[in-house]
Amino acid sequence: MALHVAPLVSWTSYMVITTVTSRPQLLAVQYRCSEVAETVLRRTCTEHSQGKPGKSEWELVDFGDVVVSVMTPAQRELCK
């Protein structure tokens, strides 16, 4: 899901929210987002872990004006 949040927050323009089924899939999505941004868009990102390093079920990939949130279904339930 992609959301235009610029009218609501000052720190980003868009949020992309995606759900994965496992930690390995989460890491793969996070890596691919970073890879495409750097090679295709020439943009660097900052990755943020939202829990214990290496064990988090929620990761953020921050490109400044676009933030990608990758989380498991269990973590998504906690965010409701």
PDB file of N, CA, C and O in Angstrom:
ATOM      1  N   MET A   1       0.840  -1.152   0.000  1.00  0.00           N
ATOM      2  CA  MET A   1       0.000   0.000   0.000  1.00  0.00           C
ATOM      3  C   MET A   1       0.900   1.235   0.000  1.00  0.00           C
ATOM      4  O   MET A   1       1.831   1.325   0.801  1.00  0.00           O
ATOM      5  N   ALA A   2       0.632   2.161  -0.874  1.00  0.00           N
ATOM      6  CA  ALA A   2       1.373   3.419  -0.926  1.00  0.00           C
ATOM      7  C   ALA A   2       0.453   4.551  -0.485  1.00  0.00           C
ATOM      8  O   ALA A   2      -0.672   4.675  -0.967  1.00  0.00           O
ATOM      9  N   LEU A   3       0.940   5.365   0.425  1.00  0.00           N
ATOM     10  CA  LEU A   3       0.146   6.460   0.970  1.00  0.00           C
ATOM     11  C   LEU A   3       0.858   7.792   0.770  1.00  0.00           C
ATOM     12  O   LEU A   3       2.051   7.909   1.048  1.00  0.00           O
ATOM     13  N   HIS A   4       0.134   8.791   0.291  1.00  0.00           N
ATOM     14  CA  HIS A   4       0.656  10.146   0.205  1.00  0.00           C
ATOM     15  C   HIS A   4       0.380  10.805   1.547  1.00  0.00           C
ATOM     16  O   HIS A   4      -0.769  11.116   1.863  1.00  0.00           O
ATOM     17  N   VAL A   5       1.430  11.022   2.341  1.00  0.00           N
ATOM     18  CA  VAL A   5       1.247  11.520   3.702  1.00  0.00           C
ATOM     19  C   VAL A   5       1.780  12.940   3.906  1.00  0.00           C
ATOM     20  O   VAL A   5       1.777  13.442   5.030  1.00  0.00           O
ATOM     21  N   ALA A   6       2.235  13.588   2.841  1.00  0.00           N
ATOM     22  CA  ALA A   6       2.805  14.930   2.963  1.00  0.00           C
ATOM     23  C   ALA A   6       1.887  15.932   3.665  1.00  0.00           C
ATOM     24  O   ALA A   6       2.377  16.764   4.429  1.00  0.00           O
ATOM     25  N   PRO A   7       0.562  15.880   3.431  1.00  0.00           N
ATOM     26  CA  PRO A   7      -0.297  16.835   4.136  1.00  0.00           C
ATOM     27  C   PRO A   7      -0.409  16.557   5.648  1.00  0.00           C
ATOM     28  O   PRO A   7      -0.864  17.411   6.409  1.00  0.00           O
ATOM     29  N   LEU A   8       0.009  15.358   6.067  1.00  0.00           N
ATOM     30  CA  LEU A   8      -0.168  14.952   7.462  1.00  0.00           C
ATOM     31  C   LEU A   8       1.095  14.999   8.299  1.00  0.00           C
ATOM     32  O   LEU A   8       1.024  15.219   9.508  1.00  0.00           O
ATOM     33  N   VAL A   9       2.257  14.795   7.678  1.00  0.00           N
ATOM     34  CA  VAL A   9       3.524  14.754   8.420  1.00  0.00           C
ATOM     35  C   VAL A   9       4.559  15.615   7.709  1.00  0.00           C
ATOM     36  O   VAL A   9       4.441  15.876   6.512  1.00  0.00           O
ATOM     37  N   SER A  10       5.568  16.052   8.442  1.00  0.00           N
ATOM     38  CA  SER A  10       6.597  16.915   7.856  1.00  0.00           C
ATOM     39  C   SER A  10       7.859  16.155   7.469  1.00  0.00           C
ATOM     40  O   SER A  10       8.712  16.713   6.780  1.00  0.00           O
ATOM     41  N   TRP A  11       8.004  14.907   7.887  1.00  0.00           N
ATOM     42  CA  TRP A  11       9.260  14.184   7.700  1.00  0.00           C
ATOM     43  C   TRP A  11       9.322  13.301   6.458  1.00  0.00           C
ATOM     44  O   TRP A  11      10.390  12.769   6.156  1.00  0.00           O
ATOM     45  N   THR A  12       8.226  13.122   5.727  1.00  0.00           N
ATOM     46  CA  THR A  12       8.250  12.355   4.484  1.00  0.00           C
ATOM     47  C   THR A  12       7.042  12.715   3.632  1.00  0.00           C
ATOM     48  O   THR A  12       6.082  13.310   4.122  1.00  0.00           O
ATOM     49  N   SER A  13       7.095  12.354   2.359  1.00  0.00           N
ATOM     50  CA  SER A  13       5.967  12.621   1.463  1.00  0.00           C
ATOM     51  C   SER A  13       5.118  11.384   1.229  1.00  0.00           C
ATOM     52  O   SER A  13       3.896  11.468   1.107  1.00  0.00           O
ATOM     53  N   TYR A  14       5.786  10.221   1.167  1.00  0.00           N
ATOM     54  CA  TYR A  14       5.075   8.969   0.884  1.00  0.00           C
ATOM     55  C   TYR A  14       5.518   7.874   1.837  1.00  0.00           C
ATOM     56  O   TYR A  14       6.684   7.805   2.227  1.00  0.00           O
ATOM     57  N   MET A  15       4.577   7.024   2.207  1.00  0.00           N
ATOM     58  CA  MET A  15       4.870   5.816   2.978  1.00  0.00           C
ATOM     59  C   MET A  15       4.390   4.623   2.174  1.00  0.00           C
ATOM     60  O   MET A  15       3.266   4.608   1.671  1.00  0.00           O
ATOM     61  N   VAL A  16       5.245   3.634   2.058  1.00  0.00           N
ATOM     62  CA  VAL A  16       4.887   2.377   1.423  1.00  0.00           C
ATOM     63  C   VAL A  16       4.870   1.332   2.527  1.00  0.00           C
ATOM     64  O   VAL A  16       5.859   1.156   3.238  1.00  0.00           O
ATOM     65  N   ILE A  17       3.749   0.641   2.668  1.00  0.00           N
ATOM     66  CA  ILE A  17       3.598  -0.369   3.722  1.00  0.00           C
ATOM     67  C   ILE A  17       3.418  -1.721   3.063  1.00  0.00           C
ATOM     68  O   ILE A  17       2.541  -1.905   2.219  1.00  0.00           O
ATOM     69  N   THR A  18       4.262  -2.669   3.459  1.00  0.00           N
ATOM     70  CA  THR A  18       4.179  -3.998   2.884  1.00  0.00           C
ATOM     71  C   THR A  18       4.272  -5.050   3.981  1.00  0.00           C
ATOM     72  O   THR A  18       4.918  -4.838   5.007  1.00  0.00           O
ATOM     73  N   THR A  19       3.622  -6.182   3.754  1.00  0.00           N
ATOM     74  CA  THR A  19       3.621  -7.281   4.707  1.00  0.00           C
ATOM     75  C   THR A  19       4.342  -8.475   4.102  1.00  0.00           C
ATOM     76  O   THR A  19       4.138  -8.813   2.936  1.00  0.00           O
ATOM     77  N   VAL A  20       5.186  -9.110   4.904  1.00  0.00           N
ATOM     78  CA  VAL A  20       5.932 -10.296   4.491  1.00  0.00           C
ATOM     79  C   VAL A  20       5.584 -11.438   5.442  1.00  0.00           C
ATOM     80  O   VAL A  20       5.008 -11.210   6.506  1.00  0.00           O
ATOM     81  N   THR A  21       5.927 -12.647   5.064  1.00  0.00           N
ATOM     82  CA  THR A  21       5.541 -13.805   5.881  1.00  0.00           C
ATOM     83  C   THR A  21       6.648 -14.345   6.774  1.00  0.00           C
ATOM     84  O   THR A  21       6.394 -15.207   7.616  1.00  0.00           O
ATOM     85  N   SER A  22       7.872 -13.852   6.606  1.00  0.00           N
ATOM     86  CA  SER A  22       8.976 -14.385   7.416  1.00  0.00           C
ATOM     87  C   SER A  22      10.104 -13.360   7.501  1.00  0.00           C
ATOM     88  O   SER A  22      10.151 -12.404   6.726  1.00  0.00           O
ATOM     89  N   ARG A  23      11.008 -13.573   8.449  1.00  0.00           N
ATOM     90  CA  ARG A  23      12.175 -12.700   8.604  1.00  0.00           C
ATOM     91  C   ARG A  23      13.066 -12.748   7.351  1.00  0.00           C
ATOM     92  O   ARG A  23      13.515 -11.695   6.899  1.00  0.00           O
ATOM     93  N   PRO A  24      13.339 -13.938   6.769  1.00  0.00           N
ATOM     94  CA  PRO A  24      14.136 -13.948   5.537  1.00  0.00           C
ATOM     95  C   PRO A  24      13.487 -13.155   4.402  1.00  0.00           C
ATOM     96  O   PRO A  24      14.184 -12.475   3.648  1.00  0.00           O
ATOM     97  N   GLN A  25      12.171 -13.235   4.273  1.00  0.00           N
ATOM     98  CA  GLN A  25      11.488 -12.468   3.240  1.00  0.00           C
ATOM     99  C   GLN A  25      11.577 -10.974   3.552  1.00  0.00           C
ATOM    100  O   GLN A  25      11.749 -10.163   2.642  1.00  0.00           O
ATOM    101  N   LEU A  26      11.463 -10.613   4.798  1.00  0.00           N
ATOM    102  CA  LEU A  26      11.586  -9.219   5.212  1.00  0.00           C
ATOM    103  C   LEU A  26      12.951  -8.670   4.795  1.00  0.00           C
ATOM    104  O   LEU A  26      13.043  -7.578   4.234  1.00  0.00           O
ATOM    105  N   LEU A  27      14.006  -9.433   5.072  1.00  0.00           N
ATOM    106  CA  LEU A  27      15.354  -8.996   4.718  1.00  0.00           C
ATOM    107  C   LEU A  27      15.536  -8.892   3.202  1.00  0.00           C
ATOM    108  O   LEU A  27      16.217  -7.990   2.713  1.00  0.00           O
ATOM    109  N   ALA A  28      14.925  -9.819   2.464  1.00  0.00           N
ATOM    110  CA  ALA A  28      15.022  -9.792   1.002  1.00  0.00           C
ATOM    111  C   ALA A  28      14.336  -8.557   0.430  1.00  0.00           C
ATOM    112  O   ALA A  28      14.875  -7.914  -0.471  1.00  0.00           O
ATOM    113  N   VAL A  29      13.152  -8.220   0.942  1.00  0.00           N
ATOM    114  CA  VAL A  29      12.430  -7.033   0.469  1.00  0.00           C
ATOM    115  C   VAL A  29      13.219  -5.772   0.818  1.00  0.00           C
ATOM    116  O   VAL A  29      13.349  -4.865  -0.004  1.00  0.00           O
ATOM    117  N   GLN A  30      13.734  -5.723   2.018  1.00  0.00           N
ATOM    118  CA  GLN A  30      14.521  -4.577   2.456  1.00  0.00           C
ATOM    119  C   GLN A  30      15.761  -4.414   1.569  1.00  0.00           C
ATOM    120  O   GLN A  30      16.074  -3.303   1.140  1.00  0.00           O
ATOM    121  N   TYR A  31      16.450  -5.495   1.299  1.00  0.00           N
ATOM    122  CA  TYR A  31      17.649  -5.452   0.454  1.00  0.00           C
ATOM    123  C   TYR A  31      17.301  -5.000  -0.960  1.00  0.00           C
ATOM    124  O   TYR A  31      17.994  -4.160  -1.534  1.00  0.00           O
ATOM    125  N   ARG A  32      16.233  -5.553  -1.519  1.00  0.00           N
ATOM    126  CA  ARG A  32      15.847  -5.227  -2.896  1.00  0.00           C
ATOM    127  C   ARG A  32      15.445  -3.753  -3.023  1.00  0.00           C
ATOM    128  O   ARG A  32      15.798  -3.100  -4.005  1.00  0.00           O
ATOM    129  N   CYS A  33      14.717  -3.233  -2.049  1.00  0.00           N
ATOM    130  CA  CYS A  33      14.358  -1.801  -2.071  1.00  0.00           C
ATOM    131  C   CYS A  33      15.617  -0.943  -2.094  1.00  0.00           C
ATOM    132  O   CYS A  33      15.718   0.007  -2.871  1.00  0.00           O
ATOM    133  N   SER A  34      16.562  -1.280  -1.248  1.00  0.00           N
ATOM    134  CA  SER A  34      17.807  -0.517  -1.182  1.00  0.00           C
ATOM    135  C   SER A  34      18.595  -0.648  -2.485  1.00  0.00           C
ATOM    136  O   SER A  34      19.133   0.336  -2.993  1.00  0.00           O
ATOM    137  N   GLU A  35      18.659  -1.863  -3.019  1.00  0.00           N
ATOM    138  CA  GLU A  35      19.406  -2.121  -4.250  1.00  0.00           C
ATOM    139  C   GLU A  35      18.834  -1.337  -5.435  1.00  0.00           C
ATOM    140  O   GLU A  35      19.583  -0.699  -6.175  1.00  0.00           O
ATOM    141  N   VAL A  36      17.522  -1.381  -5.616  1.00  0.00           N
ATOM    142  CA  VAL A  36      16.887  -0.666  -6.725  1.00  0.00           C
ATOM    143  C   VAL A  36      17.062   0.839  -6.562  1.00  0.00           C
ATOM    144  O   VAL A  36      17.354   1.542  -7.529  1.00  0.00           O
ATOM    145  N   ALA A  37      16.886   1.327  -5.352  1.00  0.00           N
ATOM    146  CA  ALA A  37      17.034   2.765  -5.117  1.00  0.00           C
ATOM    147  C   ALA A  37      18.449   3.232  -5.455  1.00  0.00           C
ATOM    148  O   ALA A  37      18.629   4.297  -6.046  1.00  0.00           O
ATOM    149  N   GLU A  38      19.441   2.445  -5.085  1.00  0.00           N
ATOM    150  CA  GLU A  38      20.824   2.856  -5.323  1.00  0.00           C
ATOM    151  C   GLU A  38      21.234   2.697  -6.782  1.00  0.00           C
ATOM    152  O   GLU A  38      21.893   3.578  -7.334  1.00  0.00           O
ATOM    153  N   THR A  39      20.854   1.585  -7.419  1.00  0.00           N
ATOM    154  CA  THR A  39      21.315   1.341  -8.789  1.00  0.00           C
ATOM    155  C   THR A  39      20.462   2.037  -9.839  1.00  0.00           C
ATOM    156  O   THR A  39      20.996   2.559 -10.817  1.00  0.00           O
ATOM    157  N   VAL A  40      19.167   2.054  -9.658  1.00  0.00           N
ATOM    158  CA  VAL A  40      18.269   2.633 -10.668  1.00  0.00           C
ATOM    159  C   VAL A  40      18.016   4.114 -10.412  1.00  0.00           C
ATOM    160  O   VAL A  40      18.085   4.931 -11.330  1.00  0.00           O
ATOM    161  N   LEU A  41      17.728   4.450  -9.176  1.00  0.00           N
ATOM    162  CA  LEU A  41      17.359   5.827  -8.845  1.00  0.00           C
ATOM    163  C   LEU A  41      18.524   6.673  -8.342  1.00  0.00           C
ATOM    164  O   LEU A  41      18.384   7.886  -8.182  1.00  0.00           O
ATOM    165  N   ARG A  42      19.671   6.046  -8.093  1.00  0.00           N
ATOM    166  CA  ARG A  42      20.861   6.738  -7.569  1.00  0.00           C
ATOM    167  C   ARG A  42      20.579   7.430  -6.239  1.00  0.00           C
ATOM    168  O   ARG A  42      21.005   8.558  -5.993  1.00  0.00           O
ATOM    169  N   ARG A  43      19.848   6.712  -5.394  1.00  0.00           N
ATOM    170  CA  ARG A  43      19.503   7.264  -4.086  1.00  0.00           C
ATOM    171  C   ARG A  43      19.992   6.335  -2.998  1.00  0.00           C
ATOM    172  O   ARG A  43      19.910   5.113  -3.125  1.00  0.00           O
ATOM    173  N   THR A  44      20.493   6.907  -1.949  1.00  0.00           N
ATOM    174  CA  THR A  44      20.914   6.101  -0.809  1.00  0.00           C
ATOM    175  C   THR A  44      19.807   6.104   0.226  1.00  0.00           C
ATOM    176  O   THR A  44      18.939   6.978   0.238  1.00  0.00           O
ATOM    177  N   CYS A  45      19.857   5.121   1.081  1.00  0.00           N
ATOM    178  CA  CYS A  45      18.808   5.017   2.092  1.00  0.00           C
ATOM    179  C   CYS A  45      19.418   4.775   3.452  1.00  0.00           C
ATOM    180  O   CYS A  45      20.596   4.443   3.587  1.00  0.00           O
ATOM    181  N   THR A  46      18.589   4.950   4.444  1.00  0.00           N
ATOM    182  CA  THR A  46      18.930   4.638   5.810  1.00  0.00           C
ATOM    183  C   THR A  46      17.970   3.549   6.254  1.00  0.00           C
ATOM    184  O   THR A  46      16.754   3.713   6.153  1.00  0.00           O
ATOM    185  N   GLU A  47      18.504   2.436   6.746  1.00  0.00           N
ATOM    186  CA  GLU A  47      17.657   1.348   7.224  1.00  0.00           C
ATOM    187  C   GLU A  47      17.525   1.463   8.727  1.00  0.00           C
ATOM    188  O   GLU A  47      18.501   1.732   9.427  1.00  0.00           O
ATOM    189  N   HIS A  48      16.329   1.261   9.216  1.00  0.00           N
ATOM    190  CA  HIS A  48      16.057   1.370  10.642  1.00  0.00           C
ATOM    191  C   HIS A  48      15.402   0.093  11.139  1.00  0.00           C
ATOM    192  O   HIS A  48      14.428  -0.383  10.556  1.00  0.00           O
ATOM    193  N   SER A  49      15.936  -0.453  12.208  1.00  0.00           N
ATOM    194  CA  SER A  49      15.327  -1.618  12.830  1.00  0.00           C
ATOM    195  C   SER A  49      14.403  -1.139  13.935  1.00  0.00           C
ATOM    196  O   SER A  49      14.756  -0.231  14.689  1.00  0.00           O
ATOM    197  N   GLN A  50      13.229  -1.735  14.040  1.00  0.00           N
ATOM    198  CA  GLN A  50      12.252  -1.318  15.042  1.00  0.00           C
ATOM    199  C   GLN A  50      12.189  -2.275  16.228  1.00  0.00           C
ATOM    200  O   GLN A  50      11.188  -2.316  16.943  1.00  0.00           O
ATOM    201  N   GLY A  51      13.223  -3.020  16.431  1.00  0.00           N
ATOM    202  CA  GLY A  51      13.269  -3.958  17.549  1.00  0.00           C
ATOM    203  C   GLY A  51      14.704  -4.375  17.779  1.00  0.00           C
ATOM    204  O   GLY A  51      15.629  -3.600  17.534  1.00  0.00           O
ATOM    205  N   LYS A  52      14.895  -5.602  18.252  1.00  0.00           N
ATOM    206  CA  LYS A  52      16.231  -6.110  18.468  1.00  0.00           C
ATOM    207  C   LYS A  52      16.927  -6.310  17.126  1.00  0.00           C
ATOM    208  O   LYS A  52      16.338  -6.880  16.207  1.00  0.00           O
ATOM    209  N   PRO A  53      18.161  -5.854  16.999  1.00  0.00           N
ATOM    210  CA  PRO A  53      18.885  -6.031  15.736  1.00  0.00           C
ATOM    211  C   PRO A  53      18.937  -7.505  15.326  1.00  0.00           C
ATOM    212  O   PRO A  53      19.285  -8.371  16.130  1.00  0.00           O
ATOM    213  N   GLY A  54      18.593  -7.774  14.083  1.00  0.00           N
ATOM    214  CA  GLY A  54      18.625  -9.132  13.560  1.00  0.00           C
ATOM    215  C   GLY A  54      17.417  -9.976  13.901  1.00  0.00           C
ATOM    216  O   GLY A  54      17.305 -11.106  13.425  1.00  0.00           O
ATOM    217  N   LYS A  55      16.510  -9.459  14.711  1.00  0.00           N
ATOM    218  CA  LYS A  55      15.343 -10.240  15.114  1.00  0.00           C
ATOM    219  C   LYS A  55      14.027  -9.496  14.930  1.00  0.00           C
ATOM    220  O   LYS A  55      12.959 -10.034  15.222  1.00  0.00           O
ATOM    221  N   SER A  56      14.102  -8.282  14.455  1.00  0.00           N
ATOM    222  CA  SER A  56      12.915  -7.453  14.338  1.00  0.00           C
ATOM    223  C   SER A  56      11.949  -7.985  13.284  1.00  0.00           C
ATOM    224  O   SER A  56      12.361  -8.536  12.263  1.00  0.00           O
ATOM    225  N   GLU A  57      10.677  -7.812  13.549  1.00  0.00           N
ATOM    226  CA  GLU A  57       9.629  -8.175  12.593  1.00  0.00           C
ATOM    227  C   GLU A  57       9.108  -6.934  11.878  1.00  0.00           C
ATOM    228  O   GLU A  57       8.093  -6.986  11.184  1.00  0.00           O
ATOM    229  N   TRP A  58       9.813  -5.818  12.055  1.00  0.00           N
ATOM    230  CA  TRP A  58       9.423  -4.574  11.412  1.00  0.00           C
ATOM    231  C   TRP A  58      10.684  -3.782  11.083  1.00  0.00           C
ATOM    232  O   TRP A  58      11.464  -3.452  11.976  1.00  0.00           O
ATOM    233  N   GLU A  59      10.879  -3.482   9.824  1.00  0.00           N
ATOM    234  CA  GLU A  59      12.039  -2.716   9.380  1.00  0.00           C
ATOM    235  C   GLU A  59      11.569  -1.544   8.530  1.00  0.00           C
ATOM    236  O   GLU A  59      10.563  -1.638   7.828  1.00  0.00           O
ATOM    237  N   LEU A  60      12.294  -0.459   8.598  1.00  0.00           N
ATOM    238  CA  LEU A  60      12.017   0.717   7.773  1.00  0.00           C
ATOM    239  C   LEU A  60      13.202   0.963   6.850  1.00  0.00           C
ATOM    240  O   LEU A  60      14.356   0.826   7.256  1.00  0.00           O
ATOM    241  N   VAL A  61      12.911   1.324   5.620  1.00  0.00           N
ATOM    242  CA  VAL A  61      13.929   1.763   4.687  1.00  0.00           C
ATOM    243  C   VAL A  61      13.575   3.205   4.344  1.00  0.00           C
ATOM    244  O   VAL A  61      12.534   3.470   3.743  1.00  0.00           O
ATOM    245  N   ASP A  62      14.433   4.121   4.725  1.00  0.00           N
ATOM    246  CA  ASP A  62      14.142   5.552   4.653  1.00  0.00           C
ATOM    247  C   ASP A  62      14.914   6.201   3.511  1.00  0.00           C
ATOM    248  O   ASP A  62      16.145   6.212   3.514  1.00  0.00           O
ATOM    249  N   PHE A  63      14.186   6.742   2.532  1.00  0.00           N
ATOM    250  CA  PHE A  63      14.784   7.448   1.414  1.00  0.00           C
ATOM    251  C   PHE A  63      14.548   8.953   1.528  1.00  0.00           C
ATOM    252  O   PHE A  63      14.738   9.685   0.556  1.00  0.00           O
ATOM    253  N   GLY A  64      14.145   9.408   2.681  1.00  0.00           N
ATOM    254  CA  GLY A  64      13.855  10.829   2.875  1.00  0.00           C
ATOM    255  C   GLY A  64      12.412  11.136   2.549  1.00  0.00           C
ATOM    256  O   GLY A  64      11.574  11.183   3.449  1.00  0.00           O
ATOM    257  N   ASP A  65      12.102  11.347   1.274  1.00  0.00           N
ATOM    258  CA  ASP A  65      10.727  11.673   0.903  1.00  0.00           C
ATOM    259  C   ASP A  65       9.851  10.437   0.702  1.00  0.00           C
ATOM    260  O   ASP A  65       8.646  10.557   0.479  1.00  0.00           O
ATOM    261  N   VAL A  66      10.462   9.241   0.781  1.00  0.00           N
ATOM    262  CA  VAL A  66       9.715   7.976   0.719  1.00  0.00           C
ATOM    263  C   VAL A  66      10.241   7.073   1.825  1.00  0.00           C
ATOM    264  O   VAL A  66      11.450   6.872   1.946  1.00  0.00           O
ATOM    265  N   VAL A  67       9.341   6.532   2.626  1.00  0.00           N
ATOM    266  CA  VAL A  67       9.696   5.590   3.678  1.00  0.00           C
ATOM    267  C   VAL A  67       8.967   4.279   3.397  1.00  0.00           C
ATOM    268  O   VAL A  67       7.749   4.259   3.219  1.00  0.00           O
ATOM    269  N   VAL A  68       9.728   3.184   3.359  1.00  0.00           N
ATOM    270  CA  VAL A  68       9.154   1.861   3.120  1.00  0.00           C
ATOM    271  C   VAL A  68       9.139   1.114   4.445  1.00  0.00           C
ATOM    272  O   VAL A  68      10.178   0.944   5.083  1.00  0.00           O
ATOM    273  N   SER A  69       7.960   0.671   4.854  1.00  0.00           N
ATOM    274  CA  SER A  69       7.778  -0.086   6.081  1.00  0.00           C
ATOM    275  C   SER A  69       7.505  -1.537   5.704  1.00  0.00           C
ATOM    276  O   SER A  69       6.543  -1.832   4.994  1.00  0.00           O
ATOM    277  N   VAL A  70       8.357  -2.443   6.185  1.00  0.00           N
ATOM    278  CA  VAL A  70       8.233  -3.867   5.883  1.00  0.00           C
ATOM    279  C   VAL A  70       8.007  -4.596   7.200  1.00  0.00           C
ATOM    280  O   VAL A  70       8.837  -4.515   8.106  1.00  0.00           O
ATOM    281  N   MET A  71       6.878  -5.313   7.311  1.00  0.00           N
ATOM    282  CA  MET A  71       6.578  -5.979   8.590  1.00  0.00           C
ATOM    283  C   MET A  71       5.849  -7.296   8.386  1.00  0.00           C
ATOM    284  O   MET A  71       5.258  -7.556   7.338  1.00  0.00           O
ATOM    285  N   THR A  72       5.914  -8.122   9.432  1.00  0.00           N
ATOM    286  CA  THR A  72       5.202  -9.393   9.423  1.00  0.00           C
ATOM    287  C   THR A  72       3.748  -9.150   9.836  1.00  0.00           C
ATOM    288  O   THR A  72       3.437  -8.104  10.404  1.00  0.00           O
ATOM    289  N   PRO A  73       2.854 -10.107   9.557  1.00  0.00           N
ATOM    290  CA  PRO A  73       1.455  -9.944   9.974  1.00  0.00           C
ATOM    291  C   PRO A  73       1.298  -9.756  11.489  1.00  0.00           C
ATOM    292  O   PRO A  73       0.455  -8.978  11.934  1.00  0.00           O
ATOM    293  N   ALA A  74       2.106 -10.465  12.274  1.00  0.00           N
ATOM    294  CA  ALA A  74       2.015 -10.331  13.741  1.00  0.00           C
ATOM    295  C   ALA A  74       2.366  -8.909  14.171  1.00  0.00           C
ATOM    296  O   ALA A  74       1.698  -8.332  15.029  1.00  0.00           O
ATOM    297  N   GLN A  75       3.402  -8.355  13.579  1.00  0.00           N
ATOM    298  CA  GLN A  75       3.795  -6.979  13.911  1.00  0.00           C
ATOM    299  C   GLN A  75       2.746  -5.990  13.445  1.00  0.00           C
ATOM    300  O   GLN A  75       2.474  -5.000  14.124  1.00  0.00           O
ATOM    301  N   ARG A  76       2.171  -6.248  12.314  1.00  0.00           N
ATOM    302  CA  ARG A  76       1.133  -5.351  11.782  1.00  0.00           C
ATOM    303  C   ARG A  76      -0.083  -5.294  12.709  1.00  0.00           C
ATOM    304  O   ARG A  76      -0.688  -4.236  12.884  1.00  0.00           O
ATOM    305  N   GLU A  77      -0.430  -6.423  13.293  1.00  0.00           N
ATOM    306  CA  GLU A  77      -1.537  -6.465  14.258  1.00  0.00           C
ATOM    307  C   GLU A  77      -1.256  -5.575  15.459  1.00  0.00           C
ATOM    308  O   GLU A  77      -2.163  -4.928  15.983  1.00  0.00           O
ATOM    309  N   LEU A  78      -0.007  -5.540  15.895  1.00  0.00           N
ATOM    310  CA  LEU A  78       0.371  -4.701  17.043  1.00  0.00           C
ATOM    311  C   LEU A  78       0.269  -3.213  16.728  1.00  0.00           C
ATOM    312  O   LEU A  78       0.109  -2.395  17.634  1.00  0.00           O
ATOM    313  N   CYS A  79       0.360  -2.861  15.450  1.00  0.00           N
ATOM    314  CA  CYS A  79       0.333  -1.451  15.036  1.00  0.00           C
ATOM    315  C   CYS A  79      -1.071  -0.904  14.871  1.00  0.00           C
ATOM    316  O   CYS A  79      -1.243   0.298  14.668  1.00  0.00           O
ATOM    317  N   LYS A  80      -2.060  -1.744  14.952  1.00  0.00           N
ATOM    318  CA  LYS A  80      -3.437  -1.271  14.744  1.00  0.00           C
ATOM    319  C   LYS A  80      -3.912  -0.420  15.887  1.00  0.00           C
ATOM    320  O   LYS A  80      -5.047   0.057  15.871  1.00  0.00           O
TER     321      LYS A  80
END
